[in-house]
């Protein structure tokens, strides 16, 4: 097969869509396909090359000149090919209101367009400022045009299917494509112990970890959870992984001086190092305001490594999380998360069983291999 992948971001630019697109491109190339990627050039260097992946740098954001370049280069690509768009309205410039890009894609609706919806549109809300609701209207229009262009629709969470169906007729049933882990999914046990020792965490301590970027919205609940789980038990420590974890840890220790020396945060690390530290956690705590979904790469990383995870059930949570029992589900309030984590920490065998189920489900349904199989069969 021949693929033409269009994305708003690609390494060395950082971002979830960037990492995902590179994974997909490498996975398709590894399966023997010819893979081309078009993305705006990065300010911090050339777009990253990979064996078997031909990367085309676009001159800039997706304005008229860039779309002309993209059209010209696609016309010169050998046919047939599948055009696969990684869709996030914010990724195509113009402050997420690039109707021109949506119209360009609609104009290619006879070319076998495949669209992966990482996000759909900004939501309407009567209490939002008028400008935000105007943005919502434009992004809904864009999504409608993109859907009408698509021969095949993929979505990072199945909870979006109902919304997609309100926006436009869909030719074939949308297919859920969970976002796989973007860090290694297997590590050597001896390397895990060495990594833990480097941080100075004694082998006898219970490690409660979280993995993310520690945005402003998540800090208040995480404050309560970390404080609630550590304060009453000297045998527990917290390990905060991901960009911004070190800054957040320093702030937390200033607010809660009693926790000094029990919160560890190595800061931004390459994926292989994150995997080592994550694999050494006794329990992960991952709160999400809208609930756990298959689009959360931080959660997928823990599942793949067989870690027991306490997370939240919210309005976007798919039914599979209750059905499979691969995570400890709590209501989206800190006290219920703390209580659920306390129960998990009190039962080593239960945590081990949940972690084993998590790793098995990840291999069977969420892994990159499953995603590549689904794309090539579509």
VEXBAGU-60330 format. One record per residue (C-alpha): x, y, z; residue in three letters. Coordinates in steps of 0.02 Angstrom, whole numbers. Last residue first. Layout:
BEGIN
px,py,pz,code
X,Y,Z,ALA .
...
This chain:
BEGIN
px,py,pz,code
-487,-26,310,UNK .
-378,-181,329,UNK .
-215,-82,326,UNK .
-278,40,457,UNK .
-345,-97,572,UNK .
-185,-200,564,UNK .
-80,-45,599,UNK .
-186,-4,752,UNK .
-176,-183,818,UNK .
14,-179,803,UNK .
20,-11,893,UNK .
-60,-94,1044,UNK .
-234,-58,1109,UNK .
-339,-215,1084,UNK .
-248,-379,1118,UNK .
-83,-316,1186,UNK .
-167,-183,1294,UNK .
-296,-307,1357,UNK .
-159,-425,1415,UNK .
-58,-288,1499,UNK .
-210,-225,1593,UNK .
-265,-398,1648,UNK .
-92,-428,1723,UNK .
-97,-260,1811,UNK .
-268,-297,1886,UNK .
-206,-464,1951,UNK .
-48,-387,2027,UNK .
-148,-250,2112,UNK .
-267,-380,2185,UNK .
-123,-484,2250,UNK .
-40,-335,2335,UNK .
-199,-283,2428,UNK .
-190,-131,2542,UNK .
-127,-16,2404,UNK .
-282,-51,2301,UNK .
-401,-11,2444,UNK .
-307,151,2482,UNK .
-312,198,2297,UNK .
-501,182,2294,UNK .
-517,289,2452,UNK .
-400,421,2380,UNK .
-494,425,2215,UNK .
-660,437,2307,UNK .
-594,584,2409,UNK .
-523,670,2255,UNK .
-682,678,2154,UNK .
-705,609,1979,UNK .
-783,445,2038,UNK .
-661,302,2049,UNK .
-616,159,1933,UNK .
-475,38,1975,UNK .
-410,-15,1805,UNK .
-410,-172,1696,UNK .
-582,-228,1757,UNK .
-638,-276,1581,UNK .
-821,-225,1583,UNK .
-798,-68,1686,UNK .
-663,2,1572,UNK .
-752,-62,1416,UNK .
-900,54,1442,UNK .
-808,206,1374,UNK .
-774,356,1487,UNK .
-821,525,1412,UNK .
-942,578,1551,UNK .
-821,525,1688,UNK .
-746,372,1773,UNK .
-581,420,1851,UNK .
-417,328,1871,UNK .
-324,211,1988,UNK .
-198,109,1890,UNK .
-114,-60,1916,UNK .
40,-68,1805,UNK .
56,-200,1669,UNK .
183,-105,1564,UNK .
58,-82,1423,UNK .
-74,-21,1545,UNK .
43,111,1616,UNK .
88,181,1446,UNK .
-95,177,1394,UNK .
-138,290,1542,UNK .
-14,424,1488,UNK .
-72,401,1308,UNK .
-252,447,1350,UNK .
-358,425,1192,UNK .
-438,262,1252,UNK .
-537,356,1383,UNK .
-528,390,1570,UNK .
-646,523,1634,UNK .
-687,703,1587,UNK .
-586,778,1731,UNK .
-447,647,1714,UNK .
-357,582,1869,UNK .
-212,459,1841,UNK .
-144,374,1998,UNK .
-20,236,1960,UNK .
18,101,2087,UNK .
172,-2,2133,UNK .
281,98,2014,UNK .
440,16,1948,UNK .
374,0,1770,UNK .
348,188,1765,UNK .
529,222,1807,UNK .
593,108,1669,UNK .
464,169,1543,UNK .
511,350,1575,UNK .
691,307,1536,UNK .
646,228,1369,UNK .
536,376,1326,UNK .
671,508,1345,UNK .
659,610,1505,UNK .
582,775,1560,UNK .
589,793,1749,UNK .
663,666,1872,UNK .
524,692,2000,UNK .
531,613,2173,UNK .
418,656,2319,UNK .
460,581,2489,UNK .
607,692,2538,UNK .
493,836,2581,UNK .
315,777,2616,UNK .
298,864,2786,UNK .
334,1031,2699,UNK .
165,1025,2609,UNK .
147,1186,2509,UNK .
332,1202,2475,UNK .
344,1015,2440,UNK .
202,1030,2314,UNK .
287,1174,2223,UNK .
448,1075,2207,UNK .
352,923,2143,UNK .
260,1030,2014,UNK .
424,1097,1947,UNK .
497,921,1937,UNK .
341,850,1855,UNK .
339,983,1720,UNK .
374,860,1581,UNK .
333,683,1634,UNK .
345,572,1787,UNK .
297,612,1966,UNK .
354,476,2088,UNK .
270,482,2258,UNK .
332,390,2413,UNK .
247,273,2535,UNK .
319,187,2690,UNK .
290,341,2798,UNK .
102,312,2790,UNK .
-28,443,2842,UNK .
38,589,2741,UNK .
73,498,2581,UNK .
-99,451,2512,UNK .
-193,608,2562,UNK .
-54,728,2509,UNK .
-34,645,2340,UNK .
-223,641,2313,UNK .
-257,819,2371,UNK .
-119,894,2264,UNK .
-171,786,2116,UNK .
-346,860,2126,UNK .
-276,1038,2127,UNK .
-142,1007,1993,UNK .
-250,934,1855,UNK .
-322,1095,1784,UNK .
-155,1187,1788,UNK .
-69,1059,1681,UNK .
42,927,1758,UNK .
119,857,1597,UNK .
78,675,1629,UNK .
126,519,1725,UNK .
79,486,1906,UNK .
164,369,2028,UNK .
137,291,2198,UNK .
293,194,2247,UNK .
280,82,2400,UNK .
448,87,2488,UNK .
550,-68,2534,UNK .
669,-53,2387,UNK .
728,117,2449,UNK .
703,260,2324,UNK .
868,350,2294,UNK .
826,406,2118,UNK .
967,301,2049,UNK .
900,152,2148,UNK .
735,158,2054,UNK .
827,157,1889,UNK .
933,8,1944,UNK .
778,-89,1997,UNK .
694,-57,1830,UNK .
850,-107,1734,UNK .
852,-275,1826,UNK .
670,-304,1777,UNK .
705,-279,1590,UNK .
579,-166,1504,UNK .
430,-190,1387,UNK .
303,-67,1316,UNK .
427,66,1260,UNK .
351,242,1258,UNK .
214,315,1148,UNK .
79,200,1215,UNK .
-58,166,1089,UNK .
-200,286,1048,UNK .
-360,184,1034,UNK .
-429,169,857,UNK .
-619,168,861,UNK .
-695,136,690,UNK .
-830,247,619,UNK .
-970,149,531,UNK .
-962,178,345,UNK .
-1022,319,234,UNK .
-1052,445,373,UNK .
-1190,574,351,UNK .
-1140,738,436,UNK .
-1126,827,604,UNK .
-1247,729,713,UNK .
-1160,566,672,UNK .
-994,634,734,UNK .
-1068,675,904,UNK .
-1137,499,927,UNK .
-970,423,872,UNK .
-868,527,994,UNK .
-884,403,1137,UNK .
-788,278,1031,UNK .
-623,362,1075,UNK .
-474,397,962,UNK .
-586,406,810,UNK .
-571,333,635,UNK .
-676,381,485,UNK .
-662,303,311,UNK .
-721,378,146,UNK .
-702,550,220,UNK .
-746,710,129,UNK .
-917,729,210,UNK .
-834,702,380,UNK .
-708,840,344,UNK .
-846,961,295,UNK .
-945,924,454,UNK .
-787,938,561,UNK .
-752,1111,486,UNK .
-930,1171,519,UNK .
-920,1110,698,UNK .
-752,1199,717,UNK .
-830,1361,655,UNK .
-979,1351,773,UNK .
-869,1310,923,UNK .
-757,1459,884,UNK .
-912,1568,885,UNK .
-959,1489,1051,UNK .
-789,1538,1118,UNK .
-810,1716,1052,UNK .
-981,1731,1136,UNK .
-906,1692,1306,UNK .
-959,1525,1377,UNK .
-1112,1509,1490,UNK .
-1225,1446,1350,UNK .
-1104,1307,1308,UNK .
-1051,1246,1137,UNK .
-910,1120,1126,UNK .
-751,1145,1025,UNK .
-742,1016,887,UNK .
-689,838,846,UNK .
-526,786,928,UNK .
-403,650,882,UNK .
-514,614,732,UNK .
-419,502,610,UNK .
-478,536,433,UNK .
-461,426,279,UNK .
-490,505,109,UNK .
-515,389,-39,UNK .
-486,518,-177,UNK .
-666,564,-220,UNK .
-681,677,-68,UNK .
-532,782,-123,UNK .
-630,946,-130,UNK .
-690,913,47,UNK .
-507,913,101,UNK .
-481,1085,26,UNK .
-643,1144,107,UNK .
-583,1084,277,UNK .
-415,1170,249,UNK .
-501,1333,201,UNK .
-613,1324,354,UNK .
-456,1349,459,UNK .
-536,1407,620,UNK .
-425,1321,749,UNK .
-331,1484,784,UNK .
-290,1504,599,UNK .
-178,1351,609,UNK .
-206,1171,555,UNK .
-168,1089,722,UNK .
-308,1172,820,UNK .
-442,1078,721,UNK .
-365,908,764,UNK .
-371,784,622,UNK .
-230,666,575,UNK .
-271,649,390,UNK .
-239,487,295,UNK .
-238,499,105,UNK .
-229,323,37,UNK .
-130,298,-122,UNK .
-161,233,-297,UNK .
-67,315,-377,UNK .
110,381,-384,UNK .
131,549,-299,UNK .
144,694,-420,UNK .
-34,755,-388,UNK .
3,744,-201,UNK .
149,864,-223,UNK .
46,995,-314,UNK .
-99,981,-192,UNK .
17,1002,-42,UNK .
104,1152,-119,UNK .
-64,1232,-158,UNK .
-121,1196,20,UNK .
36,1280,85,UNK .
9,1435,-22,UNK .
-176,1448,25,UNK .
-148,1427,214,UNK .
-109,1266,307,UNK .
34,1331,413,UNK .
206,1347,333,UNK .
317,1290,190,UNK .
269,1107,207,UNK .
408,984,246,UNK .
391,815,160,UNK .
444,660,259,UNK .
476,496,168,UNK .
462,354,294,UNK .
553,188,258,UNK .
687,217,388,UNK .
644,369,494,UNK .
675,555,464,UNK .
638,690,593,UNK .
572,854,523,UNK .
715,977,503,UNK .
765,1089,649,UNK .
695,1191,793,UNK .
569,1294,694,UNK .
483,1139,626,UNK .
421,1126,447,UNK .
235,1102,426,UNK .
186,919,398,UNK .
169,801,251,UNK .
209,617,279,UNK .
242,486,144,UNK .
237,299,177,UNK .
264,154,58,UNK .
201,-2,145,UNK .
306,-150,201,UNK .
232,-178,374,UNK .
378,-82,449,UNK .
329,67,341,UNK .
153,59,414,UNK .
223,52,591,UNK .
348,193,560,UNK .
212,307,493,UNK .
92,260,632,UNK .
220,290,769,UNK .
270,457,690,UNK .
89,510,682,UNK .
62,465,864,UNK .
212,563,926,UNK .
159,720,831,UNK .
-23,699,881,UNK .
29,692,1064,UNK .
141,842,1054,UNK .
320,899,1032,UNK .
386,965,867,UNK .
542,866,822,UNK .
438,774,770,UNK .
275,799,673,UNK .
132,921,689,UNK .
-20,973,587,UNK .
-31,806,500,UNK .
-58,740,323,UNK .
-15,558,288,UNK .
-1,500,108,UNK .
4,310,112,UNK .
49,182,-21,UNK .
0,0,0,UNK .
